[in-house]
Amino acid sequence: MGNSTAIKFGTDGWRGIIADDFTFENVRIAATAIGTYVLSKKDPGEGVCIGYDTRFGSQAFARAVAEVLAAAGIPVKIADRITPTPALSYGVRAHGAAGGVMITSSHNPYQWNGVKYKAYYGGSGKPSIIAEIEGYLGKPLPKAATPAKIETVDFQTPYVEAISKFADLDLISKSGLKFGIDCMYGAGRGVLAGIFTKIGVDFVEIRANVDPLFPGINPEPIEPHIRAMQETVVAEKCQAGLVTDGDADRIGAVDEHGNFVDPHKIFAVLLQWFLERKKWPGDVTRAFNTTKMLDRICARYGRTLHEHGIGFKYVCDLMLEKDILIGGEESGGIGIKRHLPERDGLLNALLIANVMAEEGRTLGQLVARLQEEYGEHQYGRIDLHIQDDLKNATIAKARAGVKEFAGMPVERVETLDGIKFFLKNPEAATKPNAAETWLLLRASGTEPLLRIYSESCSKESVAKLLEAAREFAMNSLN
């Protein structure tokens, strides 16, 4: 029997272990809840768009969702091939669909798969929408007298045309730059390579084959999983390496020396360019666990910055309510409202190439300029896969009050999403315009996982704080 209690929608949908809780029966329960939600709002009209990534069983799971929805009288447009999540989201809006379902577990290890829900506006379902869908779990969905049509659709081609128009391809084509492209065995395979081939840009593409085991890595564009791209960029003398995750909605990068460029720096590079060169209007949003360099850039250009909880659905919520230029989260999900209220690793990769071409700088030079202008900001994160009792004890211990980490006194605490400690770092006094030092502990609501984040004015102090927090967590039951 399926188990609706095993299904919990997190920051961007439901994830589970394939053949454990992520089964066809549970996928149908999730699809039933989504269908009930769609029918509760209005006539389904153009119906629901469905896409799938390169994971084991994704296409078959997508077909199962399609059959549940069609049986209830909801028309379905299902992808004709492996499709990036942002292409599916673009398709939802372009087709005027009631919503979209993406079968993916994004950046998670190969054992996982998941269901993401995309709303009619082409972005993550708002928290209120996700809560409504969860409320329908386990409830029946009446079958229609006549099943609706299931139509196969190409979502990718119109999406590629859209992002190609958003970036200045002519400028990129004349730049003489060479790029590395790492698809991480994911759904972004061939997209950037196809665009660069068309405009005559030199590139080297790696890990573009379909392999649901993601051999040796998690398809997340951070260290250590981007090691192959780091080596390729140096060996092939590229000016940057562009990396997308399993469903291509997140971005990571590598500079010309093979150094990892984290999503915080990518966000900052794009923001600086939008404000300085494009002069586009709008506020900026960032999640609670992202770099405070963004605050300094916004202050310089007189832009309002909104800080919010962790998860792109909060970015999307603000984009629907306010005039937002760009918003993002720590894990590489960055969205630009004038394109879609959705994170898009492929568009952002294309825009990084655009910035490099316009500025006449390598990616490393762009990052160095930011560090010089706004002060050195270094960032780190570790994931502790620990049992719930230890995870919960760690959070309880942190809430009870902590005076210092790694010898650095706690100056203040914020609890917007997790527990963030701002620390007095003696090293900051030795550096001009030093970054604030902070440490964040956050327990996953859907997994036995504790994430620890830190930002400071040097890599050394970040490493010290992460290790101190790891010890704090592991000893929380003592």
Buried (B, 14 or more C-beta within 10 A) or exposed (E): EBEBEBBBBBBBBBBBBBEEBBBBEBBBBBBBBBBBBBBEEEEBBBBBBBBBBBBBBBBEBBBBBBBBBBBBBBBBBBBBEBBBBBBBBBBBBBBEBBBBBBBBBBBBBBBBBBBBBBBBBBBBBBBEBBEBBBEBBEEEBEEEEEBBEBBEBBBBEBBBEBBBEBBBBEBBBEBEBBBBBBBBBBBBBBBBBEBBEEEEBBBBBBBBEEEBEBEEBBBBBBBEBBBBBBBBBBEBEBBBBBBBBBBBBBBBBBBBEBBBBBBBBBBBBBBBBBBEEEEEEBBBBBBBBBBBBBBBBBEEEEBEBBBBBBBBBBBBBBBBEBEBBBBBBBBBBBBBBEBBBBBBBBBBBBBBBBBBBBBEBBBBBBBEBBBEBBBBBBBBBBEBEBEEEBBBBBBEBBEEEBEEBBEBEBEEBBEBBBBBBBBEBEBBEEEEBBBBBBBBBBBBEEBBBBBBBBBBBBEEBBBBBBBBBBEBBBEBEE
